Amino acid sequence: MHIISILMKILITGITGQDGIFISKTLNETYKNSKIIGISRNLKKLQFEKKARHNFQNLNIVNIDLLNFNEVKSLLTDFNPDVLFNLSGPSSVYESINNPSQKEAITQIFDNLTNGLIENKNYCNFFQASTSEMFGLNNKEGVYSETSRFSPNSPYAAGKLENHKKVLVLREKYDWNIFSGIMFNHESEFRSPNYLFMKIINSALQIKNGKLSSFTIGSLNICRDWSYANEIAQGIIDITLNGASYDYVLGSGVGSTIEQLVSNVFTFFDLDYKEYINIDKSILRKNDPKTIISNPLKIQKELGWSTTLNFDELTNKIIKNYISLN
């Protein structure tokens, strides 16, 4: 097993996403003498710092193509990381349905990283970002743990599941501290505007400012387990540095409906959502489960990690932080 020290060399793929931002900020503050490299195809360090609202003393951004094995291998050889967080790859379920080739991108990036490390005989602590989308429609209660059956219903979920299974194989074959974190819905002020959480916040903002008269949503009854991305990021770090098992579910263990989300957001802006909402079921994703809630008991017991914000606190925090960034 790989030994971790306070002088870590940390590699983060997908660093410009919300999870990458929070992980890099936490590690930069906690391990001040460590070196962090973030991978981005086009973002420079100053651009990343502006987006993250944070000045990094020990971080560099490198622009490489993770689908190119030679580029990946060269970076792994030169940097020789102690810890690797793989947060990269396509992240939209809807886009993967329209573009199934995204499944291959998800698996190829994972293969390039792990094969490059194996060729270098570098079995560094490795975190693979998995997703609750892997469960699909197979549980009437809608509550999922590490032992729940998988049934992916999108190319995105299928690619993630393929990598999730490889993690166990690699862990056992090489006695490798490689982990899979099964992440449930988590949001933040850094979330892309094309995700539901931010769509609702931006719709309410536009209505409040007189720029929009109504908004349309597929359903109010769908229930999801939402957490704050910064808390999920801390769970990811705990797993990667201290994990005892190969897989962990990351979530709050509490479900909230889209109606609760809409109500919280519009109440924040002193609006009655019922005056502005339209329901159009045709925009719903086919076979989308009505309820997806985590059972995070394992990580709570083994690592002492859990979320702290309730759903009302979560929505208010994200709205306030988002407004302050814009």
N, C-alpha and C positions, 0 to 999 in steps of 0.2 A: 504494500500500500504506500501511496505517495505521502511524504512528510510535508506538512504545511508550516511555514514560519511567518514572522511578521514582515519579512523582506520578500514578499511574494512577487512573482511576475504573473500578471493577470491578463488574460485575453478575453475580450467580450465581443462576440458577433451580434449584429443587430443592436448595436449600442445606441442608435438614434431613436429607437422606440421607447415607449414609456418605461418599460421594465429596465432597459439598458441605462436610461438616464438615472433612475433611482438607485440601481445597483452600483453604478460607477460613482455616484455622489457619496453613497454610504461607505464604499471601500476606500475612496480617496480620503475621507475624513477619519476612518478607523485605522487604516494601515498607511500612515503618511509616508513611510519610506519605501512603499511598494511601487512597482512600475505597472502601469495599466496601458494596454493597447486596445483601442476600439476599432472595429472594422466597419467601414462604410464605403460604398462605391463612389460617392460623389461629395460627401460633406467634409469640410475642413474643420480643424480644431476650433478656430474662432467662431465659426458658425454653430458648432455643437455647443460651445460654452454659452453662446447667446440664447440658444434654444433651451438649454438646461438651467439657465440663470445661475451659473456656478463657474468659478474660476478653478481650473484644475492645474496643480503644480506638477503632477507626476503622470499625466496622461498624454498619449499621442493618438491621433487618428490616422489610420492607414487606409488607402483606397485600393482594394483588391477585389477581384471577382471570385467569390467563394465557389462558383461552379467550375472554376479552372483549377484542377488538382495541382498543377505545377506551381501556380501562384500561392496556393494554400500551403503546400509542402515547404516552399522556400521560406515563408513567414514563420512556420512552426519550427523549422530548423534554426533560423536566425534568432528567434525570440526565446524558444525553449520554455514555454509557459509552465508555471506550477499549478495554475488553476485556469479552467476554460469554461465560460458560460456560453452555450450555443442558443441564442435567442433569435437567430436569423431566419430568413425565408419568408415566403408568402404567408400572410396572417388572416386573410379574408376568406371565410367559408363561401360566401356568395360568389366571389371572383373565381374561386377554384371550380365551382360548378360550371361556370361559363368557360373556364380555361383549365381543363383537367390536367394539362401538362405541368401545372403547379405542383402536383403530387411528386413528380420526378425531381423537381427543384428541391423540395423539402428533403427527400431521401438522399439526393446526390450531395448536398451540402454536408449532411451528417456523415456520409461515407468519406468524403474528401477529408474532413477534419479527423475522424477516427483512424482512417487508414494512414494519413500523414503522421499522426502521433505514433501509431504502431510501428511504422517503418523507422521512426526515430527512437523506438523503445522508450518513449516518454508516456507513461501511464499517469498523467497528471489528473488531479481531481477535476471531474467533467460533469457539467450540468446540462441536461437536454430538456428543452421546453416542450412538454407534452400538453394535452388539452382535454377538457371534459367533453369536447366534441367526439372523442373516440367512443363514448358510451352509446350514443345514438338513441334509438327507441327500443329499450329492452327492459324497462323497470317501471312497474305501475306506480310505485311510490315516488319515483324520480329522485331517490337519494342514492349516491354512489360513493363507494370506497375503493381502495386499491384492489379488492377482490371481486368487484362487480364485473359482469361480463361485458366485453366490448362488442359494439356493432356499429361501425362508422357508416355514415350515410352521405359522405361527400368526399371528393378527392383529397381535400385538405386533411380531413380526419383520418383517411386511409393512409396517407403519407406519414402522419404523426404516429399512428399506431405501428406502422412498419418500423420506425425508428425506436419506438418504445420497446418493442420486442427485441431489437438488436442490443439495446442497453443491457438487458439481462444476460444475453449470450456473451457479450464482451466482458461483463463483470465477472462471470463465472470462469471464462476461458483464461483471462489474464490477471485474475485477482485484482481487479481495477476498481478504484473509487469513482465509478461512473454512475450517475443518478438520473432518474426521470421524474420530473415534477409535473404532476397532472393538475394543471391550473384551471380553475373555474373563472367565471367572468370577473374581471377586475378593471377598474377605470381610474382615470386621473385627469388633471388639467392638461396633461401632455397627450391625451388620446387624440387620434386622428378624427377629423370632423365627419367622416363617413360612417362612423359607428353610432349605434342607436343612442347611447347615453349622450353623446355630444350633439347629435341631431336634435334631440329633445331640448337640450339646453339652448342651442342656437335658435331653435324655433321660438322658444319662449322669449329670448332676448329680442328677436326681430318683431314679435308681436308687441312686446312692451314698448319698443321704439317706433311703433307705427309702420314698420316696413313689411309686415306680413299680417294677413287677416285670419288665417286658419292653418292647420297642419294636419297631415294624414298619417295614420299609423295602422299597422296590420291587425293588431289585437291589443287589448288591455289585460287579458287574462293570463298570458304567458308568464311563468314564474322562473326567476333565475337567482343564483347565488352570487351577489355582487360584493366585492371587497375593494379596498383602496389599494392601488398598485404599489404604493410605497411599502405597505405592510406585506404584500405578497413578495416584493423584492427582498425584504428581510428574511422571509421564509426560504426563498431561493438560496440566499447566502448561508443560512443555517444548515440547509440540506447539503450544500456543496462542501462546506468546511467540516461539518460534524455528523453527517448522515450515517446511519447504521444499516439502512435497508436500501434496496435499489430504486424503489418507487414510493412517492408520497403524494397524497391528495392535498392540494392547497386551496382553501376556501374558508368562508365564514361558518358554514354549516347552517345558515339561515336563508330562507328563500323570501324574495319580495316580488310582487307582480309589477308588470309594466305600468299598470294603473297607479300603484304606489309611487313609482318613479316619476310619472308625469305629474301627479298631484304634488309631490314634494317640490319639483322644479318650478311649477307654475305658482305654487303658494309662496315660494321664495320671492318671486317677482310681483306678488300681490295680485295674481290673476286667477280666475276660475277656469280651469282647463276645459270644462264642459261647454263653455261658450265658443271654443275655438277648434275642437277636435273633430276629425272625420275618421271613420273606420273603413278600411278597404282590405278585406281578407285576401284579395288576389295577390297582394304584395308579400304575403307570408311565404317563407321557404317551405317547400314540400317536405312532409314527414318531419318537420321540426318538433321535437318533444315539447309538451306543454310545460313540464316541470323538470328542472335540473338543479339539484342541490347537493353540495358536498357533504361527506362525512369525514371530517379532518381529525378524527380521534387518534389515529396512528401518530401523526406528527406532533400532536399535543402531548401524547404520552412519551414518545421517544426523544423529542427535542424541546419540548416546552413552548412551542410556538403556537400562537393563535392570533386572530385579528382582534382589534379593540374597538373599532368604530362601528356603531350600529348604523342602520340604513339611513336614518334621518341625518345623522352626523356626516355620513359619507357624502350624501348629495349636497349638503350645504357647504362642506369643505371644498368639494370640487368646483362648485359654482363660484365661490369666493376667490379661489386660487385662479380659476380660469379668467375671471374678470380682471384680476390684478395683472395677468400676463398680456392682456389685450387692450 
